């Protein structure tokens, strides 16, 4: 249906603008909707309109920044799927998100560890950009950027230069994160799953957890 296609692409395009600029809380939903831009269904149209309705109900919510002493820091996570997993990341500064993303991974991960290291390596690119940007602004002292993960195996791979049977099939480019760690540009602390804010960008969450993480990411205190 050409009319359905045009309307769907128009709505999702507008939602994507919001998701990448001021509303990280719809980034995951918009990312999923964007995967069907060429072949939308009536059900997907309903989902897109549901996101529009959510934006209307929460139109007074926005990113709220407050001065604090924490340096820019980020989190990385993935939702392991049998086909293409989803990478999620978020970087915070002054109590709210300044950069975030929810993306389908280009390759099929054969394990949750692989999905996590792919996500961490992709997120590390944003960490490098953040370090350079803040350095140019005179707001970074050259210390490593923190990129928290909640998977012990992926965290170990970021520091361990040895290959194992379980990881030798992973593309070498995904271990670029090791070079950043060795060069002192990045540290990869292990964080609790409940404290990993990037989980927000990898999967649907039940309402209570969604609102809690949204308010934390956007530094918003009230519904």
C-alpha positions in Angstrom: 0.0 0.0 0.0 1.8 3.2 -1.2 -0.2 5.4 1.2 0.7 3.2 4.2 4.4 3.1 3.1 4.6 6.9 2.7 2.9 7.6 6.1 5.0 5.0 7.9 8.2 6.4 6.5 7.1 10.0 7.4 6.3 9.1 11.0 9.4 6.9 11.6 11.6 9.6 10.0 10.2 12.2 12.4 10.5 9.9 15.4 14.1 9.1 14.4 14.9 12.9 14.6 13.6 13.0 18.1 15.3 9.8 19.1 18.7 11.0 18.0 18.5 14.5 19.4 16.5 14.9 22.5 14.6 11.7 23.4 16.8 8.8 24.2 13.8 7.0 25.7 12.4 6.1 22.3 15.7 5.1 20.7 15.2 1.4 21.0 11.6 1.5 19.7 12.5 3.7 16.8 15.5 1.5 16.0 13.2 -1.5 15.7 10.6 0.4 13.6 13.4 1.6 11.3 14.2 -2.0 10.3 11.0 -2.2 8.4 11.0 1.1 6.5 10.6 -0.6 3.1 7.9 -3.0 4.1 5.7 -1.7 6.9 2.6 -3.6 8.0 -0.6 -2.2 9.6 0.6 -3.7 12.9 3.9 -1.8 12.6 1.9 1.4 11.8 0.0 0.9 15.1 3.3 0.5 16.9 4.7 3.7 15.4 1.5 5.6 16.3 1.8 4.2 19.8 5.3 5.8 20.1 3.8 9.1 18.9 1.2 8.8 21.5 3.8 8.3 24.2 5.7 11.4 23.0 2.5 13.4 23.2 1.8 12.2 26.8 5.3 12.9 27.9 6.0 16.1 25.8 7.2 18.0 28.9 10.0 15.5 29.5 13.5 16.4 28.3 17.2 16.0 29.0 18.0 17.9 32.2 21.6 18.8 33.0 23.0 19.7 36.4 26.6 20.5 37.3 28.6 17.7 39.0 32.2 16.6 39.2 31.9 13.3 37.3 33.8 13.1 34.0 32.1 11.9 30.9 31.5 8.1 31.2 29.6 5.5 29.3 28.0 2.1 29.4 27.7 -0.6 26.7 25.4 -3.6 26.5 23.8 -6.0 24.0 20.7 -8.2 23.7 21.9 -11.5 22.3 19.6 -12.8 19.6 19.8 -15.9 17.4 20.0 -13.6 14.4 21.3 -10.1 14.7 21.8 -8.8 18.3 21.2 -5.2 19.3 24.0 -2.9 20.5 23.1 -0.3 23.1 25.3 2.5 24.5 24.9 5.7 26.4 27.4 8.3 27.6 26.5 10.7 30.5 27.9 14.1 31.5 26.5 16.6 34.0 23.9 13.9 35.2 22.2 13.3 31.8 22.9 11.6 28.6 24.9 13.4 25.9 25.2 10.5 23.4 23.3 7.3 23.0 22.5 4.6 20.4 20.5 1.5 19.7 21.7 -0.4 16.6 21.3 -3.8 15.0 24.7 -5.6 14.9 26.0 -6.2 11.4 27.1 -9.8 12.1 25.4 -12.7 13.8 26.9 -13.4 17.3 27.3 -17.0 18.3 27.3 -16.3 22.0 26.3 -13.6 24.5 30.0 -12.9 25.1 30.5 -12.3 21.4 27.5 -10.0 21.2 28.9 -8.1 24.2 32.4 -7.6 22.8 31.0 -6.4 19.5 28.8 -3.9 21.3 31.7 -2.8 23.5 34.0 -2.3 20.5 31.4 -0.3 18.6 30.7 1.8 21.7 34.4 2.4 22.1 34.4 4.4 18.9 32.0 6.8 20.6 34.2 6.9 23.7 37.2 7.9 21.5 35.1 10.7 19.9 34.0 11.9 23.3 37.6 12.0 24.5 38.7 14.0 21.5 35.8 16.4 21.7 36.2 17.1 25.4 39.9 17.6 24.9 39.4 20.2 22.2 37.0 22.0 24.5 39.6 22.0 27.3 37.3 19.8 29.5 39.3 16.6 29.5 42.6 15.9 31.3 43.6 12.9 29.1 42.5 10.3 31.6 40.9 7.1 30.2 37.2 7.2 29.4 35.1 4.7 31.4 32.9 2.3 29.4 31.1 0.0 31.8 29.9 -3.5 30.8 27.9 -6.1 32.7 29.4 -9.2 31.1 32.5 -10.7 32.9 33.7 -12.6 29.8 33.5 -9.5 27.5 35.2 -7.4 30.2 38.0 -10.0 30.4 38.4 -10.0 26.6 38.9 -6.3 26.6 42.0 -6.8 28.8 43.3 -10.3 27.8 45.3 -10.3 24.5 45.1 -14.1 24.2 42.7 -15.8 21.8 40.7 -18.8 23.0 38.7 -21.5 21.2 35.5 -19.7 22.0 36.6 -16.4 20.5 38.9 -17.2 17.6 36.1 -16.8 15.1 35.3 -13.3 16.2 36.5 -10.7 13.7 39.7 -9.0 14.7 38.2 -5.5 14.3 36.0 -6.2 17.3 39.1 -6.5 19.5 40.1 -2.9 18.7 38.9 -2.1 22.2 42.0 -3.9 23.6 44.3 -1.4 21.9 42.4 1.5 23.5 42.8 -0.1 26.9 46.5 -0.7 26.3 47.0 2.9 25.2 45.3 4.3 28.3 42.4 5.8 26.3 39.7 3.5 27.8 38.9 1.6 31.0 36.3 -1.1 31.0 34.9 -1.6 34.5 32.4 -4.4 35.3 29.1 -3.1 36.5 26.0 -4.7 37.9 23.3 -5.4 35.3 20.8 -3.2 37.2 23.3 -0.4 37.1 24.1 -0.7 33.3 22.0 2.1 31.8 22.7 0.9 28.2 20.4 -2.0 28.9 17.7 0.6 28.3 18.7 0.6 24.6 18.8 -3.1 23.9 15.4 -4.6 24.7 11.8 -3.7 25.8 11.5 -3.2 29.5 8.5 -3.6 31.8 7.0 -0.2 32.7 8.4 0.3 36.2 12.0 -0.4 35.1 11.6 1.6 31.9 10.4 4.7 33.8 13.2 4.3 36.4 16.0 4.0 33.8 14.5 6.7 31.6 14.5 9.2 34.5 18.0 8.2 35.4 19.3 8.6 31.9 17.5 11.9 31.3 17.9 13.2 34.9 14.2 13.6 35.1 12.6 13.2 38.5 8.9 13.1 37.9 6.4 11.4 35.5 
